[in-house]
Amino acid sequence: MVDVKNQRRMAAEIMKCGANRVWMDPNHLDDEHISGAVTRDDIRSLINIGYIKAMPKNGNSRGRIRYIQAQKKKGKRKGQGSRKGTKFARVPKKRRWISTIRPIRSTLRELKAEGKIDASTYRKLYRVAKGGSFKNKNHLLTHMRTHGLMEE
């Protein structure tokens, strides 16, 4: 095998790539084509002929990442061992409160509009909801049924 370290270095500088990306035609290494190239002009002519080329850059495969993202979309990979950050860092208290209170308030509005509850009951339940008594919409409806506040 002929030592073409110098030619490889010069080709890398000319093609503006790393020495590891320089490809030299193995059929023309031993004869005077590549090993005989001493000047940069010689290297340039070999590049033009096609005896020396720059290999394409290697990219990072996104296949594994796409798979993980698909799993997370399904709700997987979110257990205790995968979490970084506290409960309220992941979903802030305010965001959690908003997602709880909005359905409760909209349910109360609908019930009032349909005439299932009167204005005073609506206002009373609205204040109780604001105090954080109901965990969710279902809890509100259960409370109303057990206390006889809703007309069926």
C-alpha positions as CSV (number, residue, x, y, z in Angstrom):
1,M,0.0,0.0,0.0
2,V,1.3,3.4,-1.0
3,D,1.5,6.2,1.6
4,V,-0.8,9.0,0.3
5,K,-1.2,10.8,3.6
6,N,0.1,14.1,2.1
7,Q,-2.2,13.8,-0.9
8,R,-5.2,13.1,1.4
9,R,-4.4,16.2,3.5
10,M,-4.1,18.5,0.5
11,A,-7.3,17.1,-1.1
12,A,-9.1,17.7,2.2
13,E,-7.9,21.3,2.3
14,I,-8.9,21.9,-1.4
15,M,-12.4,20.3,-1.0
16,K,-12.9,21.9,2.4
17,C,-13.7,18.7,4.3
18,G,-12.0,16.5,6.8
19,A,-9.3,14.0,5.8
20,N,-11.6,11.1,6.7
21,R,-14.1,12.2,4.1
22,V,-11.6,12.1,1.2
23,W,-12.2,9.1,-1.0
24,M,-9.4,8.0,-3.4
25,D,-10.0,5.5,-6.2
26,P,-8.3,2.3,-5.1
27,N,-7.6,1.4,-8.7
28,H,-5.4,4.5,-9.2
29,L,-3.6,4.6,-5.9
30,D,-0.6,2.5,-6.9
31,D,0.1,3.9,-10.4
32,E,1.6,7.3,-10.7
33,H,-1.8,9.1,-10.7
34,I,-2.5,9.6,-7.0
35,S,0.7,8.7,-5.4
36,G,2.6,10.8,-7.9
37,A,0.6,13.9,-7.3
38,V,2.9,16.3,-5.5
39,T,1.4,19.8,-6.0
40,R,-2.1,21.2,-5.3
41,D,-2.7,21.5,-9.0
42,D,-2.1,17.8,-9.4
43,I,-4.6,17.1,-6.7
44,R,-7.2,19.5,-8.3
45,S,-6.8,17.8,-11.7
46,L,-7.4,14.4,-10.0
47,I,-10.5,15.8,-8.3
48,N,-11.8,17.1,-11.7
49,I,-11.1,13.6,-13.3
50,G,-13.0,11.9,-10.4
51,Y,-10.1,9.9,-8.9
52,I,-10.5,11.8,-5.7
53,K,-13.9,12.7,-4.2
54,A,-15.4,14.0,-1.0
55,M,-17.7,11.4,0.7
56,P,-21.1,12.7,1.8
57,K,-21.5,13.8,5.3
58,N,-23.0,11.4,7.8
59,G,-26.2,12.6,9.4
60,N,-27.8,11.4,12.6
61,S,-30.7,9.0,12.1
62,R,-34.0,10.3,13.5
63,G,-35.6,6.9,13.4
64,R,-35.2,6.2,17.1
65,I,-36.4,9.7,18.0
66,R,-39.5,9.4,15.8
67,Y,-40.3,6.1,17.5
68,I,-40.0,7.6,21.0
69,Q,-42.1,10.6,20.0
70,A,-44.8,8.3,18.7
71,Q,-44.8,6.4,22.0
72,K,-45.0,9.6,24.0
73,K,-48.0,10.7,21.8
74,K,-49.7,7.6,23.0
75,G,-49.0,8.6,26.6
76,K,-46.2,6.0,27.2
77,R,-42.7,6.6,28.6
78,K,-44.0,9.2,31.2
79,G,-43.6,7.1,34.4
80,Q,-41.8,8.1,37.5
81,G,-38.4,7.1,36.1
82,S,-38.7,9.3,33.1
83,R,-39.7,12.5,34.9
84,K,-37.5,15.4,35.6
85,G,-39.0,18.3,37.5
86,T,-41.6,18.4,40.1
87,K,-45.3,17.9,39.6
88,F,-46.0,21.6,39.4
89,A,-43.0,22.3,37.2
90,R,-44.4,19.9,34.6
91,V,-47.9,21.3,34.8
92,P,-48.1,24.5,36.7
93,K,-50.7,25.0,39.4
94,K,-52.5,27.7,37.5
95,R,-52.7,25.6,34.3
96,R,-54.1,22.7,36.4
97,W,-56.7,25.0,38.0
98,I,-57.8,26.4,34.7
99,S,-58.3,23.0,33.2
100,T,-60.4,22.1,36.2
101,I,-62.5,25.2,36.6
102,R,-63.4,25.9,33.0
103,P,-65.5,22.8,32.4
104,I,-67.2,23.2,35.8
105,R,-68.2,26.8,35.0
106,S,-69.3,26.0,31.5
107,T,-71.5,23.2,32.9
108,L,-73.1,25.6,35.3
109,R,-73.8,28.1,32.5
110,E,-75.4,25.5,30.4
111,L,-77.6,24.2,33.3
112,K,-78.7,27.8,34.0
113,A,-79.5,28.4,30.3
114,E,-81.5,25.2,30.0
115,G,-83.4,26.2,33.1
116,K,-82.3,23.2,35.2
117,I,-81.0,25.5,37.9
118,D,-82.1,29.0,38.9
119,A,-79.9,32.1,39.2
120,S,-79.4,31.9,43.0
121,T,-78.4,28.3,42.8
122,Y,-76.1,29.0,39.9
123,R,-74.4,31.8,41.9
124,K,-74.1,29.7,45.1
125,L,-72.5,26.8,43.1
126,Y,-70.3,29.2,41.2
127,R,-68.9,30.5,44.5
128,V,-68.4,27.0,45.9
129,A,-66.6,25.9,42.7
130,K,-64.4,28.9,43.0
131,G,-63.5,27.8,46.5
132,G,-62.2,24.5,44.9
133,S,-64.8,22.2,46.3
134,F,-65.3,20.2,43.1
135,K,-62.6,18.0,41.6
136,N,-64.2,17.9,38.2
137,K,-67.5,18.3,36.3
138,N,-68.7,14.9,37.3
139,H,-68.2,15.7,41.0
140,L,-70.2,18.9,40.6
141,L,-73.1,17.0,39.0
142,T,-73.0,14.3,41.7
143,H,-73.1,17.0,44.4
144,M,-76.1,18.7,42.7
145,R,-78.1,15.4,42.5
146,T,-77.4,14.3,46.1
147,H,-78.4,17.8,47.4
148,G,-81.5,18.1,45.1
149,L,-80.3,21.3,43.5
150,M,-81.0,20.3,39.9
151,E,-84.4,19.8,38.2
152,E,-84.2,16.7,35.9
